[in-house]
């Protein structure tokens, strides 16, 4: 049981070191949400999910009928 404790302590140090070396930038969830909202608002005109698709543009062409059936 002592070996498990020693192993988990050393693993924790390795994990911490990996985080430091990776240089990951951590941010608060509220900041990430605000950044995403800003990105979507800036790019809304290019997002067909937020804008209407012209009736002349057919994003989903008619399905072809299978001749084997």
MOPAC internal coordinates of N, CA, C and O (Angstrom, degrees):
PM7 1SCF
backbone

  N    0.0000 0     0.00 0     0.00 0    0    0    0
  C    1.4526 1     0.00 0     0.00 0    1    0    0
  C    1.5237 1   110.92 1     0.00 0    2    1    0
  O    1.2310 1   120.74 1   146.45 1    3    2    1
  N    1.3586 1   116.18 1   -33.55 1    3    2    1
  C    1.4559 1   120.67 1   176.16 1    5    3    2
  C    1.5178 1   111.58 1   -63.41 1    6    5    3
  O    1.2310 1   120.63 1   143.39 1    7    6    5
  N    1.3346 1   116.41 1   -36.61 1    7    6    5
  C    1.4620 1   120.25 1   178.75 1    9    7    6
  C    1.5220 1   111.18 1   -64.04 1   10    9    7
  O    1.2310 1   119.94 1   142.03 1   11   10    9
  N    1.3486 1   117.72 1   -37.97 1   11   10    9
  C    1.4637 1   121.13 1   177.99 1   13   11   10
  C    1.5210 1   110.94 1   -61.01 1   14   13   11
  O    1.2310 1   120.65 1   136.54 1   15   14   13
  N    1.3237 1   116.37 1   -43.46 1   15   14   13
  C    1.4594 1   120.80 1   179.77 1   17   15   14
  C    1.5235 1   110.26 1   -64.22 1   18   17   15
  O    1.2310 1   120.50 1   136.39 1   19   18   17
  N    1.3028 1   116.65 1   -43.61 1   19   18   17
  C    1.4672 1   120.57 1   179.43 1   21   19   18
  C    1.5180 1   110.43 1   -64.48 1   22   21   19
  O    1.2310 1   120.51 1   138.39 1   23   22   21
  N    1.3515 1   116.62 1   -41.61 1   23   22   21
  C    1.4671 1   120.37 1   179.30 1   25   23   22
  C    1.5266 1   111.68 1   -63.97 1   26   25   23
  O    1.2310 1   120.47 1   135.64 1   27   26   25
  N    1.3364 1   116.71 1   -44.36 1   27   26   25
  C    1.4610 1   118.75 1  -178.18 1   29   27   26
  C    1.5278 1   110.63 1   -67.42 1   30   29   27
  O    1.2310 1   119.87 1   145.48 1   31   30   29
  N    1.3326 1   117.86 1   -34.52 1   31   30   29
  C    1.4638 1   120.31 1   176.75 1   33   31   30
  C    1.5174 1   110.66 1   -65.69 1   34   33   31
  O    1.2310 1   120.06 1   137.41 1   35   34   33
  N    1.3213 1   117.49 1   -42.59 1   35   34   33
  C    1.4677 1   119.42 1  -179.58 1   37   35   34
  C    1.5232 1   110.60 1   -70.68 1   38   37   35
  O    1.2310 1   120.00 1   144.56 1   39   38   37
  N    1.3488 1   117.60 1   -35.44 1   39   38   37
  C    1.4650 1   120.54 1   176.68 1   41   39   38
  C    1.5212 1   110.65 1   -63.51 1   42   41   39
  O    1.2310 1   120.95 1   140.25 1   43   42   41
  N    1.3167 1   115.79 1   -39.75 1   43   42   41
  C    1.4590 1   119.97 1   178.53 1   45   43   42
  C    1.5136 1   111.08 1   -61.09 1   46   45   43
  O    1.2310 1   120.44 1   140.46 1   47   46   45
  N    1.3214 1   116.76 1   -39.54 1   47   46   45
  C    1.4587 1   120.37 1   177.45 1   49   47   46
  C    1.5173 1   111.46 1   -65.64 1   50   49   47
  O    1.2310 1   120.69 1   141.01 1   51   50   49
  N    1.3270 1   116.29 1   -38.99 1   51   50   49
  C    1.4729 1   121.00 1   179.01 1   53   51   50
  C    1.5225 1   109.82 1   -65.30 1   54   53   51
  O    1.2310 1   120.98 1   135.03 1   55   54   53
  N    1.3329 1   115.73 1   -44.97 1   55   54   53
  C    1.4667 1   119.92 1   179.98 1   57   55   54
  C    1.5186 1   110.52 1   -62.21 1   58   57   55
  O    1.2310 1   120.67 1   135.65 1   59   58   57
  N    1.3204 1   116.32 1   -44.35 1   59   58   57
  C    1.4576 1   119.99 1   178.92 1   61   59   58
  C    1.5295 1   110.49 1   -61.44 1   62   61   59
  O    1.2310 1   120.49 1   138.01 1   63   62   61
  N    1.3060 1   116.66 1   -41.99 1   63   62   61
  C    1.4595 1   120.62 1   179.44 1   65   63   62
  C    1.5252 1   111.15 1   -64.12 1   66   65   63
  O    1.2310 1   120.64 1   140.58 1   67   66   65
  N    1.3288 1   116.38 1   -39.42 1   67   66   65
  C    1.4701 1   120.05 1   178.15 1   69   67   66
  C    1.5259 1   111.11 1   -63.49 1   70   69   67
  O    1.2310 1   120.24 1   138.80 1   71   70   69
  N    1.3231 1   117.15 1   -41.20 1   71   70   69
  C    1.4525 1   120.50 1   177.15 1   73   71   70
  C    1.5214 1   110.68 1   -61.54 1   74   73   71
  O    1.2310 1   120.70 1   136.72 1   75   74   73
  N    1.3160 1   116.27 1   -43.28 1   75   74   73
  C    1.4625 1   119.69 1   179.38 1   77   75   74
  C    1.5192 1   111.43 1   -64.01 1   78   77   75
  O    1.2310 1   120.55 1   136.92 1   79   78   77
  N    1.3202 1   116.55 1   -43.08 1   79   78   77
  C    1.4601 1   120.39 1  -178.43 1   81   79   78
  C    1.5188 1   112.43 1   -70.30 1   82   81   79
  O    1.2310 1   120.43 1   146.79 1   83   82   81
  N    1.3138 1   116.79 1   -33.21 1   83   82   81
  C    1.4650 1   120.09 1  -179.88 1   85   83   82
  C    1.5239 1   110.78 1   -69.10 1   86   85   83
  O    1.2310 1   120.92 1   155.98 1   87   86   85
  N    1.3182 1   115.84 1   -24.02 1   87   86   85
  C    1.4625 1   119.39 1   178.28 1   89   87   86
  C    1.5165 1   112.32 1    64.84 1   90   89   87
  O    1.2310 1   120.37 1  -146.29 1   91   90   89
  N    1.3212 1   116.90 1    33.71 1   91   90   89
  C    1.4563 1   120.27 1  -179.33 1   93   91   90
  C    1.5184 1   110.03 1   -67.70 1   94   93   91
  O    1.2310 1   121.92 1   -43.41 1   95   94   93
  N    1.3028 1   113.93 1   136.59 1   95   94   93
  C    1.4632 1   120.08 1   178.57 1   97   95   94
  C    1.5198 1   107.44 1   -93.11 1   98   97   95
  O    1.2310 1   120.63 1   -65.50 1   99   98   97
  N    1.3226 1   116.39 1   114.50 1   99   98   97
  C    1.4524 1   121.13 1   179.01 1  101   99   98
  C    1.5215 1   109.13 1   -94.93 1  102  101   99
  O    1.2310 1   121.16 1   -36.64 1  103  102  101
  N    1.3226 1   115.38 1   143.36 1  103  102  101
  C    1.4579 1   119.46 1   176.89 1  105  103  102
  C    1.5162 1   109.03 1  -141.37 1  106  105  103
  O    1.2310 1   120.73 1   -17.75 1  107  106  105
  N    1.3008 1   116.20 1   162.25 1  107  106  105
  C    1.4535 1   121.36 1   178.59 1  109  107  106
  C    1.5242 1   109.20 1   -69.98 1  110  109  107
  O    1.2310 1   120.92 1   -30.23 1  111  110  109
  N    1.3221 1   115.85 1   149.77 1  111  110  109
  C    1.4615 1   121.33 1   179.22 1  113  111  110
  C    1.5209 1   110.27 1   -59.94 1  114  113  111
  O    1.2310 1   120.14 1   141.30 1  115  114  113
  N    1.3235 1   117.33 1   -38.70 1  115  114  113
  C    1.4649 1   120.51 1  -179.58 1  117  115  114
  C    1.5318 1   110.87 1   -62.75 1  118  117  115
  O    1.2310 1   120.36 1   143.13 1  119  118  117
  N    1.3284 1   116.92 1   -36.87 1  119  118  117
  C    1.4689 1   120.33 1   178.32 1  121  119  118
  C    1.5206 1   110.13 1   -70.18 1  122  121  119
  O    1.2310 1   120.08 1   138.37 1  123  122  121
  N    1.3343 1   117.46 1   -41.63 1  123  122  121
  C    1.4641 1   121.02 1   177.93 1  125  123  122
  C    1.5213 1   110.37 1   -61.74 1  126  125  123
  O    1.2310 1   120.04 1   138.54 1  127  126  125
  N    1.3278 1   117.53 1   -41.46 1  127  126  125
  C    1.4658 1   121.63 1   178.74 1  129  127  126
  C    1.5239 1   110.68 1   -64.11 1  130  129  127
  O    1.2310 1   120.26 1   137.94 1  131  130  129
  N    1.3178 1   117.11 1   -42.06 1  131  130  129
  C    1.4631 1   120.95 1   178.69 1  133  131  130
  C    1.5257 1   110.66 1   -64.07 1  134  133  131
  O    1.2310 1   120.36 1   139.01 1  135  134  133
  N    1.3267 1   116.93 1   -40.99 1  135  134  133
  C    1.4695 1   120.99 1   178.20 1  137  135  134
  C    1.5236 1   111.19 1   -63.67 1  138  137  135
  O    1.2310 1   120.40 1   137.23 1  139  138  137
  N    1.3377 1   116.85 1   -42.77 1  139  138  137
  C    1.4634 1   120.76 1   178.47 1  141  139  138
  C    1.5225 1   111.33 1   -63.64 1  142  141  139
  O    1.2310 1   120.87 1   136.83 1  143  142  141
  N    1.3265 1   115.94 1   -43.17 1  143  142  141
  C    1.4647 1   120.37 1   179.20 1  145  143  142
  C    1.5293 1   110.09 1   -60.37 1  146  145  143
  O    1.2310 1   120.75 1   135.06 1  147  146  145
  N    1.3132 1   116.18 1   -44.94 1  147  146  145
  C    1.4672 1   120.50 1   179.46 1  149  147  146
  C    1.5259 1   110.63 1   -62.13 1  150  149  147
  O    1.2310 1   120.19 1   137.09 1  151  150  149
  N    1.3376 1   117.23 1   -42.91 1  151  150  149
  C    1.4689 1   121.36 1   179.09 1  153  151  150
  C    1.5287 1   110.59 1   -60.86 1  154  153  151
  O    1.2310 1   120.57 1   132.98 1  155  154  153
  N    1.3377 1   116.52 1   -47.02 1  155  154  153
  C    1.4644 1   119.93 1  -179.17 1  157  155  154
  C    1.5189 1   111.81 1   -63.76 1  158  157  155
  O    1.2310 1   120.36 1   139.16 1  159  158  157
  N    1.3324 1   116.92 1   -40.84 1  159  158  157
  C    1.4593 1   119.61 1   179.36 1  161  159  158
  C    1.5279 1   111.34 1   -65.99 1  162  161  159
  O    1.2310 1   120.20 1   142.65 1  163  162  161
  N    1.3227 1   117.22 1   -37.35 1  163  162  161
  C    1.4616 1   120.47 1   179.28 1  165  163  162
  C    1.5240 1   111.84 1   -69.64 1  166  165  163
  O    1.2310 1   120.12 1   151.50 1  167  166  165
  N    1.3454 1   117.37 1   -28.50 1  167  166  165
  C    1.4594 1   121.31 1  -176.03 1  169  167  166
  C    1.5245 1   113.10 1  -110.14 1  170  169  167
  O    1.2310 1   120.10 1  -164.68 1  171  170  169
  N    1.3332 1   117.42 1    15.32 1  171  170  169
  C    1.4662 1   121.37 1  -175.76 1  173  171  170
  C    1.5214 1   112.30 1   -61.42 1  174  173  171
  O    1.2310 1   120.02 1   144.39 1  175  174  173
  N    1.3241 1   117.57 1   -35.61 1  175  174  173
  C    1.4638 1   119.75 1  -177.32 1  177  175  174
  C    1.5243 1   112.50 1   -66.57 1  178  177  175
  O    1.2310 1   119.72 1   161.60 1  179  178  177
  N    1.3210 1   118.15 1   -18.40 1  179  178  177
  C    1.4677 1   122.00 1   179.54 1  181  179  178
  C    1.5217 1   112.73 1  -100.72 1  182  181  179
  O    1.2310 1   120.22 1  -176.71 1  183  182  181
  N    1.3263 1   117.18 1     3.29 1  183  182  181
  C    1.4579 1   121.24 1  -175.58 1  185  183  182
  C    1.5270 1   110.00 1  -103.87 1  186  185  183
  O    1.2310 1   119.99 1   -72.03 1  187  186  185
  N    1.3384 1   117.63 1   107.97 1  187  186  185
  C    1.4645 1   119.82 1  -178.02 1  189  187  186
  C    1.5307 1   113.03 1   -64.59 1  190  189  187
  O    1.2310 1   119.97 1   163.75 1  191  190  189
  N    1.3309 1   117.65 1   -16.25 1  191  190  189
  C    1.4548 1   119.88 1   176.90 1  193  191  190
  C    1.5314 1   110.88 1   -73.98 1  194  193  191
  O    1.2310 1   120.26 1   158.64 1  195  194  193
  N    1.3285 1   117.11 1   -21.36 1  195  194  193
  C    1.4583 1   121.24 1  -178.35 1  197  195  194
  C    1.5234 1   112.75 1  -105.64 1  198  197  195
  O    1.2310 1   120.32 1   161.25 1  199  198  197
  N    1.3130 1   116.99 1   -18.75 1  199  198  197
  C    1.4634 1   120.88 1  -178.88 1  201  199  198
  C    1.5211 1   109.05 1  -116.56 1  202  201  199
  O    1.2310 1   120.46 1   -21.20 1  203  202  201
  N    1.2827 1   116.72 1   158.80 1  203  202  201
  C    1.4603 1   120.48 1   178.48 1  205  203  202
  C    1.5200 1   109.35 1   -76.34 1  206  205  203
  O    1.2310 1   121.03 1   -38.07 1  207  206  205
  N    1.3063 1   115.64 1   141.93 1  207  206  205
  C    1.4541 1   121.46 1   176.56 1  209  207  206
  C    1.5123 1   107.25 1   -90.73 1  210  209  207
  O    1.2310 1   120.81 1   -46.23 1  211  210  209
  N    1.3018 1   116.05 1   133.77 1  211  210  209
  C    1.4537 1   121.31 1   179.96 1  213  211  210
  C    1.5241 1   110.37 1   -58.75 1  214  213  211
  O    1.2310 1   120.66 1   -37.81 1  215  214  213
  N    1.3299 1   116.33 1   142.19 1  215  214  213
  C    1.4665 1   119.61 1  -179.87 1  217  215  214
  C    1.5219 1   111.25 1   -68.24 1  218  217  215
  O    1.2310 1   120.16 1   158.33 1  219  218  217
  N    1.3416 1   117.29 1   -21.67 1  219  218  217
  C    1.4639 1   119.37 1   177.63 1  221  219  218
  C    1.5300 1   111.24 1   -76.77 1  222  221  219
  O    1.2310 1   120.84 1   157.60 1  223  222  221
  N    1.3154 1   116.00 1   -22.40 1  223  222  221
  C    1.4612 1   120.97 1   176.73 1  225  223  222
  C    1.5132 1   107.69 1   -91.30 1  226  225  223
  O    1.2310 1   120.59 1   -55.08 1  227  226  225
  N    1.3088 1   116.48 1   124.92 1  227  226  225
  C    1.4564 1   119.79 1  -179.91 1  229  227  226
  C    1.5237 1   108.76 1  -109.43 1  230  229  227
  O    1.2310 1   120.43 1   -85.65 1  231  230  229
  N    1.3318 1   116.78 1    94.35 1  231  230  229
  C    1.4533 1   118.91 1  -178.06 1  233  231  230
  C    1.5291 1   112.54 1   -68.69 1  234  233  231
  O    1.2310 1   120.49 1   157.41 1  235  234  233
  N    1.3446 1   116.67 1   -22.59 1  235  234  233
  C    1.4617 1   120.70 1   179.29 1  237  235  234
  C    1.5298 1   108.54 1  -123.68 1  238  237  235
  O    1.2310 1   120.30 1   -85.50 1  239  238  237
  N    1.3305 1   117.02 1    94.50 1  239  238  237
  C    1.4631 1   119.44 1  -178.92 1  241  239  238
  C    1.5321 1   110.58 1   -63.13 1  242  241  239
  O    1.2310 1   120.35 1   -24.18 1  243  242  241
  N    1.3351 1   116.94 1   155.82 1  243  242  241
  C    1.4640 1   119.67 1   179.59 1  245  243  242
  C    1.5287 1   111.29 1   -58.47 1  246  245  243
  O    1.2310 1   121.30 1   -34.62 1  247  246  245
  N    1.3088 1   115.12 1   145.38 1  247  246  245
  C    1.4643 1   120.79 1   179.64 1  249  247  246
  C    1.5263 1   109.29 1   -70.50 1  250  249  247
  O    1.2310 1   120.71 1   -38.49 1  251  250  249
  N    1.3086 1   116.25 1   141.51 1  251  250  249
  C    1.4580 1   120.61 1   175.50 1  253  251  250
  C    1.5313 1   108.35 1   -82.90 1  254  253  251
  O    1.2310 1   120.87 1   -36.41 1  255  254  253
  N    1.3122 1   115.95 1   143.59 1  255  254  253
  C    1.4483 1   120.81 1  -179.74 1  257  255  254
  C    1.5146 1   108.47 1   -84.08 1  258  257  255
  O    1.2310 1   120.62 1   -44.36 1  259  258  257
  N    1.3015 1   116.41 1   135.64 1  259  258  257
  C    1.4603 1   121.69 1   177.97 1  261  259  258
  C    1.5260 1   109.01 1   -75.76 1  262  261  259
  O    1.2310 1   120.42 1   -53.74 1  263  262  261
  N    1.3076 1   116.81 1   126.26 1  263  262  261
  C    1.4693 1   120.07 1  -177.31 1  265  263  262
  C    1.5276 1   112.91 1   -79.13 1  266  265  263
  O    1.2310 1   119.86 1   167.61 1  267  266  265
  N    1.3178 1   117.88 1   -12.39 1  267  266  265
  C    1.4633 1   120.56 1  -178.99 1  269  267  266
  C    1.5241 1   112.10 1   -80.13 1  270  269  267
  O    1.2310 1   120.79 1   159.30 1  271  270  269
  N    1.3165 1   116.10 1   -20.70 1  271  270  269
  C    1.4669 1   118.40 1  -177.98 1  273  271  270
  C    1.4634 1   108.56 1   -89.61 1  274  273  271
  O    1.2310 1   120.10 1   180.00 1  275  274  273

